[in-house]
Each structure stands twice: as structure tokens, then as C-alpha cells.
Amino acid sequence: MTTPRPDISVVIGAYNMARELPRTLETLTRPYQRGLADLTCEVIVLDNGSNPAVDAKAMAQIVPGLRVIRPATVSISPAAALNAALELATAPLVGLFIDGARMASPGLLHLAHAAWLQDPSRAIGTLAFHLGPDMQMVTVPQGYDAATEDRLLESVPWRRDGYRLFDISVLAGSSRAGWHGTIAESNGLFMDSRIWRALGGLDTRFCTPGGGYCNLDLWERAVAASHQEPWILLGEGTFHQVHGGAATNGTPEDRRLMAEEYERLHGHPFVAPQYKPRHLGSLAHLPPRHRES
């Protein structure tokens, strides 16, 4: 019997995320994700050398049918391995979470699919948020850690209503311009599978830890492929859990090296792409401070 083709594929990059990855996966399941109706979703986790390795059986208890792949050769940049994982995606609509520590809002999947149905020629971007009282580049040096974040997550019923994550989060620096501005990258990026192939996925020349600016570079190219009019999902986003990541939770020196790598590869410093967003979704369910951002 032939297995039906899924409607959506989601590829997730993970490295030493035993605490964070299960929560991310929970946010991609029913009934947490709303409006899916009969839509089906496959999830592929790229384990880029975690120690211990991602427990595939345990993760499949959260997302039935989930696949975990692990490259034979592990690099500090996950770009090449993620490209290989993207090639395994079988759905016509493919999403990438380059950082497996990012929980999703409840309407992310069905709105991404709705945008794709309306115009599959355009990339679908989502804003990024950090859990905590401020961006984690600020809070981590002040003592914000996994235990603090666990208590914060326990303070809201996010499993019952994922939109409550907006109550305990702030906009990430890459999304500081808000819903009606422009973002520097998307950490829940969806595109027609044909566009993924045309773009060639992530640029494997980025070799600093975590891939450096490879995700920003990907969004920049996705915007250009969308004729500077990508979809942006209103009222949806991804929420970064603290985990010691190379960029979000790294040092200023780490981020300097990443910026220098981008400039060396492109011949100029990184500047967030300018575009005219096509919006889909609503802000009505958000707390006032996030509706106004």
C-alpha cells in the first residue's frame, strides 16, 4: 500500500536539545496546532551530532511517524546536513526550523498552508520571539537560564493555548520591526518544494558554529525569489528556548565572527532585505503589546 503524500513537511535542526526539542515537537502536533482539519504533516529531525543522540523512539511518541537522521560526518555548521534532510521531504510545502529550540504558535501550519494555496510562488515567513522578559542576548548574561525558563513556561497553560506564549515573550532582534516592518530572517520558513530546490537550500559556505548567517542569507534569497513580496503570517511565530545556541545565546565575539563571515562571502556587511510583505492572519488574539509592535 502506498503511503499518502503529506501536505506539509517540516525539517528541524537539533544539536544537544534533549530539553528543548520535545517541547518544539509538541507544538507541531494535534490538537495544539489549530485549523489543520484533514491536513497531514511529516516531521524530519536532523540530529547534527548530539551527545547523547536524539532518542528517535521517544520523539516518535510525540510525533508519530517522525524520522530522525544523523549525518555520517558531523560539521559545526548544520547547513549541508540540513540540505540533505530537506531533500528527504516529500510534501509540496516544506518548512525549515534551523533551530530545534523554537516552539511554534498554534496557527502556524494551517496558515502557512493557506498562504501557499493562495500563491505558492512566494516564501512564507514568520516572526521570531524570545521567551523571557527581554532578548536572550540581554537576559542570559543576567542569569536567565533553563531553570528560570522552565518556571516561566509553567506559569502559562501553553499546552492548552499556545498563544499564551506571547504573554511571556518579546520580539527577537531579527524581528524588531514588528508585524508591518521587515524581518532579517525567519526561523519558521516555508516554501514550495520547487522553490527550495531552485534556491539550493542553505549556503554550505557558511561554516561558523550553527551555520552563522546561513539562515539570514536563505531568507534574503527567498525574499528575492518572491519578487520582494513574501508572505508574512500575522499573529503567528516561533519562540526561542534558551539552550546555549551559537547565535542567540552566544557571545558578542561569536556574533562578530558570524558577521565577518557573511561579509567575506558577500563582499558587504549584512543588511536585512527590504520588501513589501503580503500578510495573512490576524493580530486580534494577541496581548496588546504584541498587537501594537
N, C-alpha and C positions, 0 to 999 in steps of 0.2 A: 504493500500500500504506500502510495506517495504521500509524504508529509506536506500539508498545505503550506504555501509560501506565506511567511508572516507579513504583516502590514508595515511594521516598523522594526528596524534593528538598532540596538544601542550598544556601542562599544565603550568599555570603561577601562581606563588605565589604573593599575594599582601597584603600589610598592609599600610593603610593610604597613598595611592598613587594616589589621585584624580588628581594631576597634571601630574604625570609620566605615569600611566597606559594607558591613551588614546593614547599617542604617541607610546608606545610599541605596542599596538594593531594595530595602523595604519601601522606599519612596517611589519605586518604579513598578510596584505590584498593585493588583486589585485587592481591596477596594480603595486603597489610598489614592491611586490615580482615578480621577473622575472623568466621566464622559466617554469612556472607551467603547461602550456598547459592545459590538462584536469584533472590534479591532484586536489583532494579536500582535505580540511583541516578543522578539528574541533578544536575549542579552548575552553578550560575549565579554568576558573579563580577561584583560591582558595582565597577567602576573609578571611584572618585569623584575624577577629575581628576589621576591620577598623571602625573608628568613624568619620564621618558617613559611613554607609555601602556602599560598591561598588554599584553604580547605574546600575543594570543589564540591564534595558531598554536602558539607554544611551549607555552602552558598546555594546549592540547588534545592535545599529545603526551604529557602526564602523565595527563590525564583525557579520554579520547576522548568527543567529543560535548559537551564543556564549552562554555558560552556566556559571553561577556564583553559586558556592556552598560556604556555610559558616558552619563551624563545630558547633555543639551544644555546645561543650566545647572548649574554645579557650585557647591555650597554647602559651607561649612566643617563643617556638620553633615550627615552622610550619611542622616539619618532619612527624608526624603522620597524620596530615590533608592533606598534600600533597600526602602521600601514598594512602589515601582514594580517592583523586582526580585522581591519576594515575590509580586506579582500574576502574574508570569510562570511561577511554579512550578506544575507540572502534577500532582504526586503527591498522594495523600491525606494523607501525613505530610510536614510541612515543617520543616526545621531552619534556624536562623539562627546564623551566626558573624559577629557585628557587626564583629569584629576579625579580619582575614585572617591575622594573625601567629600564630594559635593552632593548634598541631598537635593532632591527636586521638589518643586511645588506641585500641587495636585492636578493642575490642568495642563501641565507641560506637554505630555504625549499627545493628548487629543487635539490640542490647539496647534501643535507642530504639524500634525497630520492634516488638520483643516486648512492651514496655510498652504501646505504642499498641494492639496487638492485644488485650491484656487489658482495657484501659479507655481508649478513645480520647477520653473527655471530660476528661482531665486532662493538663496540661502536663507535659513531661518535662525535668527539669533535670539539669545536670552540674556537678560541682565544677571550680574553676579552680585551676591551678598556675602558678608562675613557674619558668622554667628558671634555674638558678643556685643559689648557696648560701643566698640569702635573698630576700625580696621585692625586686623590682627598684627600688621606690622607695628602698630602702636601698642596694642594690649599685651602681646606676648612678652616684650621686654618688661612690662609692668607686672607680670605674674600670671596672666591669663594662660591656663593650661587645660589639659584634657579633663582633669577632675572638676575644675571650675565649669567647664563647658557641659560636662555630664549633668551637673546640678542645674545648669541653665535650661538644658533640654527637658529635664524632669519637671521644670516649672510650668510648662505648657503642654496641653494634650495634642502634640503634633501628630501622633499616630491616628488619632480620630479626625483631626482637622489640620492638614499640613499647612494651611495658610497662616496658622498661628506662628510659624517660623518667622514670619515678617515682624512679629512682636518683639523678637529677641535678636534682631539682626540689623546691620547697616549696609549701605551700598559699598561694594568693593571699589578700590581706586580706579579700576578699569571701566567702571560703570558710573563714575561720579556725576556725569552729566545727566543722569536720570532717564526716565522713560522717553522723553521727547528730544533728548540730545543724541550724541553718538557714542558708541562704546569702543574700547580699544581691542577687546577680544570677547569671545563667547565661550563659556565653559559648559554649555549645553547646546552644541551647534548641530543643526540638522540640515541635510541636503539630499536632493535626489541622488540616487546611486550613480547616475550617469555624470553628475557634476563632480562627485568625489573622484571618479576615475579620470575625468578631464583635468582636474586640478592636481592629480597625483598624490593626494593626501598631504601629510606633513613633510616639510623640507628636512631631509635627513642630514643636511649640512650643519644643522644646529646640534651641537654636541656638548653643551654645558649641562650640568645636572638638571634633571627634569625636562630637558629639551629647551631650556632657556626661553627665547621669544618665539619658538616654533608655532605656538598656538596663536599668538598675535599675528604672525606672518600668515597663518592659514586664514584667519578672519579677514585680513587685508585682501588676500587674493579672492576669497569668497565674495566679498563686497564688490570687487571689480567684476567678477563673473556674473554678478546680479545687476550689472549696469548701474551700480551705485544706489540701488533701491532694494536692499534686502528686507525680508520680513523681520519685525521685532515683536515678540509676544508681550502684550501688556498684562501686568498683574501676575506674571509667572517669573520664575528664576531658579537659580541654584544657590545653595547655602554651604559655604565652606566650613568644614570642621577643622579644628586645629590639629595638626599632625606632624609638624616639623618639615613641611614641604619646602622645596628648594627656593621657590619664589615668594609665596605668600608668607611663610614663616622663616625665611632665610635672613641673612644679614645684609646690610647695605652693600657690603663688598660683593656678596653673591649677585645682587641685582645689578651692580656696576658691571661685572663681568658679562652678564647676560646682555646688557645694553650694548656693550662694546662688541660682542659677537654679532649682534644684528647689524650694527654699523659697518663692521668689516665685510659682512656678506652682501649688504645692500649699497654700500657706498655713502650712506647718510644716516643720521640718527632716526630712530623710530618716531613716527608721528601717527597718531590714531587716524584711521581713514575717515574722510568726510563723506557723508551720504544722506540721502533722503529716505528715512525709514517708512516702510509700509507696515502699519500697525494692525494687529488682530488681538482681540481680547478685551478685558475690562479692568479698571482700577477700583471698582466700587467695593470690592470685598477687602481692600487693604486698609490698615490703620492710616489715619490722616497724614502722618509724617511721610509715609511712603506714597500716598496718592499725590502729594504735592512735590515730590522730588523729580 
